[in-house]
Amino acid sequence: MKKVFSGIQPTGNIHIGNYLGAIKNWITLQNDNECLFGVMNLHAITLKQNPVELKNNILKTVATYIACGLDLKKSKIFIQSDVPEHLELAWVLGTLTPLGWLNRMTQFKDKVGSESSAGSADGAGFGDDSSGEKENKNANLGLYSYPVLMASDILLYKADYVPVGEDQKQHLELTRDIAGA
């Protein structure tokens, strides 16, 4: 039996795209696999969130998982921040991950926009305001190190299969690199 791991950030109401792109597949996977599905609230706070809304969205996400057909007898559902090992392993993996690997992550660049100096030739990474230019307000260490946290999520559970969207595939490749470091 293979171990499957996946999750959704609780940043708003789950929509048809979440269902068709992830949850529907999870419902099928839970029948023949050991499945763990997370409410990835630590990933959600890489961008500013209203704490009250985030707490409500966490509960709504769990309820939606169950309402859509995830069976608690077949799958485990967890809230990421309730498992301290996610952050502990992320810290250790962060010490092994070269900044150059993170500088190549396109999702960070997409989220902070072209104002950021992420991936600059001098290797300065994100948020370098030494030129006196205003720093991009979306650029923060949490967002920059998001792929390392994702790697810790996957490696912590020794997942065999990690169904993700196209936007996360680069992070899966980074996870393989980090695991081999």
N, C-alpha and C positions, 0 to 999 in steps of 0.2 A: 504494500500500500504506500503510495507516494504522499509526501507532505506538501500541502498547498498553502501558500501564504499570500494574502492580499489585503488591501484596505482602501478606505476612502476618507478624505479629509472632511471634517464636519464644518465646512465654511458657509453652509446655507442649506436650503432644502434640497434633498436628493431629487433629481429630475429624471426624465425618461432616458437621457443620455447615460446617466449612472446605471440605470437598470439594464438597458440594452448593452452597454459597453462592459459592464462588470457583473452586477448582481445576478442577472439571468444565467450567466456562465457559472457563477459560483454555486447556484442551486443545483446544476447538473454535476459539477465537480464533487460536491459533498457526498454523493451517492457511492463513489468508489475510491475516495481518498480521505486522508486525515487532513481536515481543513481548519485553518485559523484565519479569521477575518477581523481586522482591526478597524477601530475608529481612530484615525491617525491625527489626534489633536496636537501633538508636538509639532508635526509638520505644518499644521494649520497656523501656528503662531509665528511662522517665519515671516508672515506679513501681519500687520496690525489687525487685531480682532477685538471686538467688544466682548469683555469677559462674560457678561450675562448672556449675550446671544450665543457665544461659543458653548457655554454650559448647556443651554437649551438645545443647541444643534447636536451636541453629543448624544443627548437622550433621544432626540428625534431620529438620529442616524441608527442607533441601536434598535429602536422601535421599527424603523423602516426595514432594516435587515430582516427582522423576524416577520413582519407583515408581508414581505415579498416572498418568503418561503425558506429562509435559512432556518434549518432545524437544529435546535440546541442539543438534540440527542446525537446529531451527526457532525456538527461543527462547533468550534469554540469561537465566541465573539468576545473581544476584549477592547478596553480603552487603553491606548498606547501609554499614557502618562501613569497608569496604574501599575505598570511593570517597569521598575527602576532600571532593570538591566538594559533596556533600550538605550538610555543615556550613558550608562556606564560603559557599554561596549562601544558606543559612538565615540566616546572620549578616547578610548584605547585605539580604535581604528583611525581616528583623526591624527594621532601621533605617527601613524604609519603611512598616511596619505600625502604624497607630494603635492604642493600647491599647484604645480603645473597641470596635474590631472584635473583639479577643480577648475582651473582657469579655462579649460577646454569645454566645460559643461555649458551647452547653449541655453538650457532653460533658465539659468541664472541671468544670463545676458538678456534674454527675452523679457524676463520679469522686471528687471531694473531699467531696461531701455538703453538706448545708445549713449545716454549721458554718463553711464558708468565706464570706468576704465578697466573693467574685467577683461582679463586675457590680454592685457597690454604687452607689448614687446618686452618691456623692462621687467615683467613678472610681478609688478606691484599688486596685481589683483584688483579687488573691488575697492571702491570708496577712497581712493587715493586723492586727497584734495590738496596735495603739496603744491599744485600749480596755482592755488588760490581760488579755483573754481568751486562753485557750490556743489556739495556732495549730493548725490541722488538719495532722496529720502527712503526709497525702497531698498537700497543696498544695506544689508546688515550681515553679520556673521552667521546668523541662523539660516538665512536664505542661501548664503554661499556654501555652507557646510551641509545643507539639506541632503545631498547625495550620500554623504557619509552616514547620516542618521538612517537613511533608507537602507544602506548596506548593513548597518547594525540590525535593523528590523529583520532583514532576510537571513543574515548569518546566525542571529540569535536562535532562530527556530530551525536552522539547518533545512530550509525549504528546498524541495526538489523542483517545484514548479511555482513560478511567480507570475500570474497573469497580470499584465499592466497595459496601460494605454501606450500608444506610439510615443507620446511625449516623455515617457519614463524609460524607454528602452536604453537610452544612453546611460542612465543610472544603473541599470542592470549590468551593462558591460563594465562600468566602473566597479561595481560590486565584485565581479570576477577578478578584476585587477587587484583590488584591495585584499581579497581573500588569498591571492597568490603572493602578496608582498611579504 
